[in-house]
Amino acid sequence: MDAALADLDALRLTTTAAPGEEFLAAGAPWFFTLFGRDSIWAARLLLPVTTGIAASTLRVLAGLQGRESVDSTAEQPGKIMHELRPGVLEIPGEDVSLPPLYYGTIDATPLWVCLLHDAWRAGMPDDDVLALLPALEAALVWMRDFGDSDGDGYLEYVDTTGHGLANQGWKDSGDSIQWNDGSLADGPIALCEVQGYAYEAAVHGADLLEAFGGEGAAQWREWAAALRARFNDDFWIDDAAGGYPAVALDSAKQRVDSVTSNIGHLLATGILDDERASAVAARLVTPQLSSGFGLRTLSTAAGGFWPLSYHGGSVWTHDTAIVISGLASAGFGAEAASLSRGLLDAAEGFAFRMPELHSGDAAADIASPVPYPAACRPQAWSAAAAIAVHAALAV
């Protein structure tokens, strides 16, 4: 906790446009700037300590919320941005060129709504919440009118620029969404966890609208109920171990069948029924996903698994922490404790300063986790994970 809070203190930033509004930079050295998803998750994981960072992060992102449709930047009305930089970001060898203000993210917008709700429940002043009601309403409309680009009821993404991010969930590397045989899924991609975030955002957005005199709460509850029913039909894959959600639906609406950590993000959202939540909880602590040093991003049974793949077998601290929080909130205390012990064992190997990610090698085979060579350290959501895990274990 001491190391985490020190790292978070060092990662505080403001923009020149809003010098009084602090947020947490995603990580040093590669992502030392405002990221919609990363800064939201870091603030959300930190809520047991303070709502202040959450409130200012929400305001900064609302100030940059999309106003119009611009293909070159992926901006759309109501959309929350992905990243902010002083100039164009070129990624050599990957044909990626991102504009200074880039909106290529599918999950930051529903997560913004989730953070607003959770910060309000944690004690964010009512006046601060009320001031963000227009941004809330715009974010909800984006989910329905823009996030669902083909009208199938799911939020999906595809890069239309030819030089943006091919994948726009939190696993945003080019090879992160794979079939179990290791081949890549074709977009547009509808990620499983994003549907969970959208469901949660619609339900809790309705709660906020009701509490603060907004309109449309019933409409968003109906939208959420329809999404939940569709999701449990369309994403579920049955197998001998009790089944699991597909990581995504591909362009043909086929279930992408690799087993990933993404499914653990669903537990806290409420989108799964009880029986399926139990099946997911049981699978998360199997040796194929739990390395003993945290949760692997991809099962060892997958054709594309490699323990030092960025999103295809490595362990991300924040990812494991989100799943631990979800397990605890859904009543799976033993599973939450098991994954927590793994993270604590990993922390010893990093002098309790958790990096962005580490290898997915089994703890049974190595004395301490293998570092990922280019990992950010400190990383905001990795540091904030300590606070979230502590809170989850206290439930």
Secondary structure, 3 states (H helix, E strand, C coil): CHHHHHHHHHCEECCCCCCCCCEECCECCCECCCEHHHHHHHHHHCCCCCCHHHHHHHHHHHHCCCCCCECCCCECCCCCCCEECCCCEEECCCCEEECCEECCCCCHHHHHHHHHHHHHHCCCCHHHHHHCHHHHHHHHHHHHHHHCCCCCCCCCECCCCCCCCCCCCCCCCCCCCECCCCCECCCCEEEHHHHHHHHHHHHHHHHHHHHCCCCCHHHHHHHHHHHHHHHHHHCEECCCCCCEECCEECCCCCEECCCEHHHHHHCCCCCCCHHHHHHHHHHHCCCCCECCCCEECECCCCCCCCCCCCCCCCEEHHHHHHHHHHHHHCCCHHHHHHHHHHHHHHHHHCCCCCCCEECCCCCCCCCCCCECCCCCCCEHHHHHHHHHHHHHHCC
